[in-house]
Amino acid sequence: DASEIKGEVLVIGAGPGGYSAAFRCADLGLKTVLVERHPTLGGVCLNVGCIPSKALLHVAKVIEEAEHINHAGIKFAKPEIDLPGVAAYKSGVVKRLTDGLSAMAKMRNVTVVQGNAKFIDENNVIVEHTDVEGKQTKVSFDNCIIAAGSQSSKMSFIPHEDPRIWDSTNALEVKEVPKRLLVMGGGIIGLEMGTVYEKLGSKVDVVVRGPQVMTGTDKDIVKIYTKANEKRFNFMFKTQTQAIIPKADGIYVEFKGENAPEPQMYDAVLVAMGRTPNGLKIGLENTGVEVDEHGFISVDKQMRTKVSNIFAIGDIIGGPMLAHKAVHEGHVAAEVIAGHKVFFEPKQIPGIAYTFPEIATAGLSEIQAKEQGINYEVATFPWTASGRAIASDVSHAGMTKLIFDKDTHQVIGGAIVGDNAGELLGEISLALEMDCDAEDIGLTIHAHPTLHESVGMAAEIFHGSITDLP
Ligand code: FAD
């Protein structure tokens, strides 16, 4: 059963990049076809990424706060965890959002085709349907936007086929709470899922190859996070797994490295060691699109590949693998196709770990400022001096940090570690995009007492130290 359709624009993949691009194309009057292999729209982010992880972290936070409020003279009984109830809450959140996307696609007359798309040349793909067995549809297009995303990386030395070896998708199913969980990798995904399982009752070890979690994030920020989590996790820094052997009574893991412990048994192992783009699976060899050996597609600032009518966005082009980056790139690709002269040139792409406490960064880190030879100065405001942080019992693990160009006094980066850091970061992102200087931020009246006051305070600390205002 073969059929044919034609779109002015074909979008492959309905993750945040793909649906944003498709919707913008439709809004700009282009006849748009969106191909997605899964029955729901939303890609990794909505189905098995950003959203379900945040639903579970919300549950974890409630448990954490119930335990923590002891300090303030309130005692809750130990929470009873109804795991199917937790899973149902998470699924309900996801469904609400993915249903919303379907409705929006309909409203805009975007044609959604369910199946796997593969290029046959630079103007056609074949879609193997995943909704109707054996059905194929040929989709021809004037322009195509590839937004096929990424998946968890697999390593040859890890027995991924064992059901106790998890990737993030398995961890998000919350089918069981392992007594002992090993998290491999100290990045955002590993730490977020580790946080969830620790609150649900697992004893969690985190094995990290380097000397700190969140590689690339400034040491002073990470130090506050690590100190606050010393009891939550058993961190094994500068350590690697040497052998992972499934046995009847658990997963046997051997370690190597400076601080390697004796071999341990785990009930589950979460592999969170990066993501691999899907660029090698979509028939790009039948086009002139340039794709590297990992599967990353190269594009210019208009998201255009080497082939002038084929664009690529999101995780599949590399850079920070984040939903909001994909969305903005999607808008650029759509607008370029519609004939607008636009470019993807952000001054900052924020990144947030929704851990306890949260770690949020935007613009340059101190490491990057140093690498780039910028004459910079750092201003930090510790939350031990924040009235709101003290009143809310979160002052022990919080800091707001701004990085300024000493010559121009412009803010070039910022990081916050602390409760709600992710929400507080918005102000810094805007300040960076608008090229604010220390005076702009410091003289902005921030409400008292708030946590975001700390951003104003940090700017004032720098501003106050300036004697030679330009
Ligand atoms: P994806 O979301 O990967 O979507 C690609 C889509 O293309 C998929 O639906 C796939 O099925 C489809 N597809 C692939 N190949 C084909 C084909 N040949 N034919 C048809 N369809 C195809 N980012 C954040 O910004 N904030 C977070 O809090 C956050 N949390 C995360 C938590 C987890 C556990 C994970 C795994 C990721 C998280 N991310 C987060 C990252 C975020 O999910 C990705 O950056 C984002 O989804 C990338 O969007 P995308 O559009 O590039 O691709």
Residues whose N, C-alpha, C, O or C-beta is under 5 A from the ligand:
A	BS01	FAD	I12 G13 A14 G15 P16 G17 G18 V35 E36 R37 H38 G42 G43 V44 C45 V48 G49 C50 S53 G115 N116 A117 A147 A148 G149 S150 S168 I189 N278 I282 I313 G314 D315 I316 M321 L322 A323 H324 A326
